[in-house]
Amino acid sequence: MPKSTDGQDTGGGQLSPQERAQFERRVSELNAKLEKRRAERGAEAADDAGAAMRGRGMAYGMRMASELVGAVLVGAAIGYGLDWVLGTKPWLLLVFFVLGFAAGVLNVMRGYERLQADIKRETGGNIGHSVPDDDD
Amino acid sequence: MPDPIHQFEIKRLIPLDLFGLDATFTNSALFMLLAAVLVSGFLILSMQGRSLVPTRLQSLAEMLYEFVANMVRDTMGHGHDDHGHGHGHDQGYMKFFPLVFTIFIFILTLNMLGMIPGFFTSTSHLAVTAGLALLVFVTVLIVGFAKNGFGFLKLFVPSGVPIYVLPLVVAIEIISFLSRPISHSVRLFANMLAGHITLKVFAGFIIMLLGAGGAYGILSILPLTMATALTALEFLVAFLQAYVFAMLTCMYLNDALHPGH
């Protein structure tokens, strides 16, 4: 029996060209299956991440709404209280209602800035780096 | 249709009068006590072995610790990395870890207990969430003045504001500061209340449609789907709201430690 000359001595086991072709076909079939499974798993992970992001987004939205409403309520309450003490109904209520609204907008703006900083920190550490970037 | 508000009714279990104050032990108090006992029991039990290779329970407790410690570090540890204090600064804010951890796990347990059918949700009562929010608010005030003295008032005076609008800005900042415990408590309470009412309403639709009989019975599959999806959402909300409450606690405490922004 002639020795295999293609440089792949598999310890006595000889592969005829047909066997080799069959083997390669099986490898490529398995690869295709693996690819499909990987894609499915990736989609699942993306789905999970998407759900988590939606949840976070909802929590964030609720937070912003309550920050705005809370500040307006506090402003109105302070105005009403001062009016009651100073006997200036209804002027201070009106003034502090507007101030409360301004404070609410300020709250929302601060919350937005904080969110941006969080996103920057999170993605800055994970996207573009294969290793988490510990800066401290 | 069953009354969707009925589940929030406070029941007096053991009437108690403390120096003229009504300190009745209610079903709400019962579930808060249950949560405290569950949490303490779980943590004491899970840390019994204290082995280097943790048991399942111990690794769960360690995961909880890591989760909250990371939250505290992320919210309070940032902003003075560039001051060059290094790790010596850790103690400064990790002192508040026990408070944040207790608040987080207590609220999480109360929210999760509320997801068990027939159980009472203490966090769906404003009195409970406002109590927790005020605890944080007062802590922030005490820590702020103790650490910075009157420098804490810098929180209300942002730098770089022209003198003629300063009174206006200070008024707005004070209102913004005072609104914190309100949004802090209302958010948790409103989320739990709204979620449980919605669940109850959809569950009520199922019973109504089934009771109507015939073709209506088939339609009951629609609210059933909705109620199932909502249950999953409610579990997410129960966790997220506990997380948000604890994270805001960290943010407020951070302001108390560093009022200058």
Interface residues (C-beta under 8 A of the other chain):
Chain A: A51 G55 R56 M58 A59 M62 R63 S66 E67 V69 G70 A71 L73 V74 G75 I78 F96 L99 G100 A102 A103 G104 L106 N107 R114 R121 D135 D136
Chain B: D74 G77 H78 D81 G86 H87 L168 A171 I172 E173 I175 S176 L178 S179 R180 I182 S183 V186 R187 A190 N191 L236 V237 L240 Q241 Y243 V244 M251
